[in-house]
Amino acid sequence: MANLHPEVSKKVKAGEIVREAAGVLGGGGGGGPTMAQAGGGEVSAIPDALSRARDVIGQKLAGGPGA
């Protein structure tokens, strides 16, 4: 689940974060700019999914590739 402040959601959308993380877990998800949820079955990949979420957030806030 991602819940973002409206100011943050101007640069990165909650739905983008959870879709990327859920993809690592073999699942999916979505939602709006400020709130979204997702899931997946590869529980052992949770650390990788969290890392992917951090990467997406960092890239978007920094204005990097795909921002």
GROMACS elastic network, one bead per residue, 0.5 to 0.9 nm:
[ bonds ]
;  ai    aj funct       b0    kb
    1    14     6  0.82985   500
    1    18     6  0.67401   500
    1    35     6  0.73738   500
    1    36     6  0.56444   500
    1    38     6  0.63038   500
    1    39     6  0.86513   500
    2    14     6  0.54718   500
    2    15     6  0.77496   500
    2    17     6  0.73085   500
    2    18     6  0.67087   500
    2    34     6  0.75278   500
    2    35     6  0.54894   500
    2    36     6  0.53179   500
    2    37     6  0.63165   500
    2    38     6  0.88595   500
    3    14     6  0.65371   500
    3    33     6  0.87575   500
    3    34     6  0.55121   500
    3    36     6  0.67556   500
    3    37     6  0.88500   500
    4     7     6  0.81102   500
    4     8     6  0.62573   500
    4     9     6  0.61252   500
    4    12     6  0.87923   500
    4    13     6  0.79202   500
    4    14     6  0.64850   500
    4    33     6  0.77110   500
    4    35     6  0.63387   500
    5     8     6  0.53284   500
    5     9     6  0.63463   500
    5    34     6  0.64870   500
    6     9     6  0.50167   500
    6    10     6  0.67366   500
    6    33     6  0.79076   500
    6    34     6  0.61871   500
    7    10     6  0.55390   500
    7    11     6  0.78125   500
    8    11     6  0.57627   500
    8    12     6  0.63857   500
    8    13     6  0.80235   500
    8    34     6  0.83030   500
    8    61     6  0.80730   500
    9    13     6  0.50344   500
    9    14     6  0.70223   500
    9    33     6  0.55722   500
    9    34     6  0.57934   500
   10    13     6  0.72601   500
   10    33     6  0.79474   500
   11    57     6  0.88895   500
   11    60     6  0.60763   500
   11    61     6  0.60206   500
   11    63     6  0.81181   500
   11    67     6  0.75986   500
   12    15     6  0.86841   500
   12    16     6  0.72311   500
   12    17     6  0.77577   500
   12    33     6  0.75515   500
   12    34     6  0.89341   500
   12    56     6  0.82856   500
   12    57     6  0.66457   500
   12    60     6  0.56611   500
   12    61     6  0.68882   500
   12    67     6  0.78345   500
   13    16     6  0.53487   500
   13    17     6  0.66924   500
   13    31     6  0.87030   500
   13    32     6  0.69702   500
   13    34     6  0.63968   500
   13    35     6  0.81732   500
   13    36     6  0.87236   500
   13    57     6  0.89683   500
   14    17     6  0.52193   500
   14    18     6  0.64222   500
   14    19     6  0.86619   500
   14    30     6  0.78176   500
   14    31     6  0.68033   500
   14    32     6  0.62854   500
   14    33     6  0.51335   500
   14    34     6  0.53601   500
   14    35     6  0.53950   500
   14    36     6  0.54101   500
   14    37     6  0.82728   500
   15    18     6  0.53754   500
   15    19     6  0.60539   500
   15    20     6  0.85954   500
   15    29     6  0.73205   500
   15    32     6  0.56158   500
   15    33     6  0.63046   500
   15    34     6  0.79416   500
   15    35     6  0.70541   500
   15    36     6  0.51658   500
   15    37     6  0.74268   500
   15    38     6  0.87097   500
   16    19     6  0.52952   500
   16    20     6  0.62445   500
   16    21     6  0.86843   500
   16    30     6  0.72460   500
   16    31     6  0.83859   500
   16    32     6  0.88758   500
   16    33     6  0.83859   500
   16    36     6  0.86330   500
   16    53     6  0.89449   500
   16    56     6  0.81025   500
   17    20     6  0.54339   500
   17    21     6  0.62975   500
   17    22     6  0.85837   500
   17    30     6  0.86028   500
   17    36     6  0.83688   500
   17    52     6  0.83588   500
   17    53     6  0.55352   500
   17    54     6  0.84555   500
   17    56     6  0.64302   500
   17    57     6  0.70507   500
   18    21     6  0.50648   500
   18    22     6  0.57954   500
   18    23     6  0.83411   500
   18    28     6  0.77302   500
   18    29     6  0.61673   500
   18    30     6  0.63774   500
   18    31     6  0.83702   500
   18    36     6  0.66363   500
   18    37     6  0.61656   500
   18    38     6  0.57095   500
   18    39     6  0.83506   500
   18    53     6  0.71958   500
   19    22     6  0.51525   500
   19    23     6  0.60647   500
   19    24     6  0.89010   500
   19    27     6  0.82724   500
   19    28     6  0.56410   500
   19    29     6  0.52184   500
   19    30     6  0.59171   500
   19    36     6  0.89020   500
   19    37     6  0.84091   500
   19    38     6  0.68317   500
   19    39     6  0.89357   500
   20    23     6  0.52452   500
   20    24     6  0.68899   500
   20    28     6  0.82044   500
   20    29     6  0.87955   500
   20    49     6  0.77427   500
   20    52     6  0.68053   500
   20    53     6  0.66468   500
   20    56     6  0.77286   500
   21    24     6  0.54488   500
   21    25     6  0.68344   500
   21    27     6  0.86714   500
   21    28     6  0.83190   500
   21    38     6  0.81529   500
   21    39     6  0.86400   500
   21    46     6  0.84993   500
   21    48     6  0.80604   500
   21    50     6  0.64851   500
   21    51     6  0.81466   500
   21    52     6  0.57916   500
   21    53     6  0.54432   500
   21    56     6  0.89733   500
   22    26     6  0.62823   500
   22    29     6  0.65854   500
   22    38     6  0.59403   500
   22    39     6  0.56324   500
   22    40     6  0.57427   500
   22    49     6  0.67718   500
   23    26     6  0.50782   500
   23    27     6  0.53680   500
   23    28     6  0.59033   500
   23    29     6  0.86051   500
   23    39     6  0.87870   500
   23    40     6  0.76167   500
   23    49     6  0.78881   500
   24    27     6  0.74336   500
   24    40     6  0.81085   500
   24    42     6  0.79163   500
   24    45     6  0.67823   500
   24    46     6  0.80420   500
   24    48     6  0.69419   500
   24    49     6  0.53743   500
   24    52     6  0.78386   500
   25    28     6  0.81867   500
   25    39     6  0.72979   500
   25    41     6  0.59378   500
   25    43     6  0.68312   500
   25    44     6  0.82713   500
   25    45     6  0.58378   500
   25    46     6  0.68368   500
   25    48     6  0.83893   500
   25    49     6  0.65293   500
   26    39     6  0.82550   500
   26    40     6  0.51655   500
   26    41     6  0.60889   500
   26    42     6  0.60865   500
   26    45     6  0.89938   500
   27    38     6  0.73785   500
   27    39     6  0.55180   500
   27    41     6  0.65563   500
   27    42     6  0.81970   500
   28    37     6  0.88158   500
   28    38     6  0.56169   500
   28    39     6  0.59404   500
   28    40     6  0.65238   500
   29    36     6  0.74458   500
   29    37     6  0.57643   500
   29    39     6  0.64355   500
   29    40     6  0.87604   500
   30    35     6  0.86932   500
   30    36     6  0.53994   500
   30    37     6  0.58791   500
   30    38     6  0.63115   500
   31    34     6  0.80565   500
   31    35     6  0.60106   500
   31    37     6  0.64614   500
   31    38     6  0.86562   500
   32    35     6  0.54414   500
   32    36     6  0.58866   500
   33    36     6  0.76896   500
   40    43     6  0.74697   500
   41    44     6  0.87600   500
   41    45     6  0.89286   500
   42    45     6  0.55457   500
   42    46     6  0.73987   500
   43    46     6  0.55930   500
   43    47     6  0.89465   500
   44    47     6  0.75492   500
   44    48     6  0.86023   500
   45    48     6  0.52432   500
   45    49     6  0.61718   500
   45    50     6  0.87484   500
   46    50     6  0.61741   500
   46    51     6  0.85324   500
   47    50     6  0.52111   500
   47    51     6  0.62120   500
   47    52     6  0.86880   500
   48    52     6  0.61534   500
   48    53     6  0.86513   500
   49    52     6  0.50365   500
   49    53     6  0.62493   500
   49    54     6  0.87114   500
   50    53     6  0.50422   500
   50    54     6  0.62776   500
   50    55     6  0.86439   500
   51    54     6  0.51080   500
   51    55     6  0.62166   500
   51    56     6  0.87277   500
   52    56     6  0.62033   500
   52    57     6  0.86199   500
   53    56     6  0.51772   500
   53    57     6  0.62034   500
   53    58     6  0.85444   500
   54    57     6  0.51684   500
   54    58     6  0.60125   500
   54    59     6  0.85390   500
   55    58     6  0.51139   500
   55    59     6  0.60655   500
   55    60     6  0.85371   500
   56    59     6  0.52391   500
   56    60     6  0.61239   500
   56    61     6  0.85476   500
   56    67     6  0.88952   500
   57    60     6  0.52809   500
   57    61     6  0.60620   500
   57    62     6  0.84186   500
   58    61     6  0.53036   500
   58    62     6  0.59830   500
   58    63     6  0.84218   500
   58    64     6  0.82131   500
   59    62     6  0.51711   500
   59    63     6  0.59594   500
   59    65     6  0.67140   500
   59    66     6  0.77163   500
   59    67     6  0.66216   500
   60    63     6  0.50436   500
   60    64     6  0.60166   500
   60    65     6  0.78218   500
   60    66     6  0.73285   500
   61    64     6  0.77051   500
   61    67     6  0.77944   500
   62    67     6  0.80629   500
   63    66     6  0.79911   500
   63    67     6  0.51617   500
   64    67     6  0.54645   500
